[in-house]
């Protein structure tokens, strides 16, 4: 099996200055990062160079690992760091551990600019290499990935690890905690169905609440409906919104400048709980749960308790829309979520489609006590799209609307 060699050049590091000149402090960081990655430290050596022409000397160091090594050098005069991580994959694939180690160190140094390379060593083909291969695990037995040419952001927020990349396949690509969220070139596969399957079935949606969705893609789709007067985005992590504004214009299309959009930074549960507790509080025609997966900080928003709160925040005839994961790779999760929804709402319609960025056939659902997206046929969908002037859609149309709910037998059996 090939070895994995990761290198990174970091510039303009915004970390504490002593981290670039203090060998012991740097060694402590490396020890902790090695441990976090699940790698095995065998020995280490770090050396601080003396001052030169009034400038502090940098630190060079190496950590000998049972799996291979970590080497690094700091350049305090320019806030620079070079990183070199190598793991041998002879008996066990340690690639994900190496990537975790590199990510931890990049986050710690907080560079303004960075360049990374991912090289497969030991290949019979000397041309087999990529700048950086981004892998995501679908479950403990399955993974897939895409090549990235440049990292644009790597930061550890209060809640999660946030990354933005330039990629040949998808343009700018956004990840949270190592999981793909969205990209410039495929976002419509996800955002159009999760919004329009419910929105077009509603006779005149005037208000919507998006829980999560800090990239702005769902809000943009909602505001394509001319009757929509107000969209509230309740996003937990302000860094997601900042990164979207800075890097993901191709995803949100400038929606953050639309006066109909209100961004509320904070806990989505508390926001909905506050609304539900006010008899005369605001109610929404549509609620879209545009969240990370249930094994993330969003886990409590996939519970029956939250679904009941969300139901109270819906206006009469309103609907809840959300993604429920892959029925192929996470069938237990999909079954459980549909069961939770069915215990709260009278009408739950699971649907599915292939999302390229997610590498899987993906499940979504529309839940309501009154609205049924299957009650509107393809011709009526096309008519409403035309009446509302909803155009420039790349995925959704009348035939697709009906096809979304045509479940394969295995999916139908799973959610029966």
Secondary structure, 3 states (H helix, E strand, C coil): CCEEEEEEEEECCCCCHHHHCCHHHHHHHHHHHHHHHCCCEEEEEEEECCCECCECCCEEEEEEECCEEEEEEEEHHHCEEEEEEEECCCCCCCHHHHHHHHHHHHHHHCCCEEEEEEEEECCCCCCCCECEEEEEEEECCEEEEEEEEEEEEEEECCCCEEEEEEECCCEEEEEECCEEEEECCCHHHHHHHHHHHHHCCCCCCCEEEEEECCCCHHHHHHCCCCCCCEEEEEECCHHHHHHHHHHCHHHHCCHHHCCCEEEEECCHHHHHHHHHCCCCCCCEEEEEEECCCCCCCCHHHHCHHHHHHHHHCEEEEEEEEEEEECCCCCHHHHHHHHHHHHCCCCEEEEEEEEEHHHCEEEEEEEEECCCCHHHCCHHHHHHHHHHHCCCCCCCCCHHHHHHHCCCCHHHHHHHC
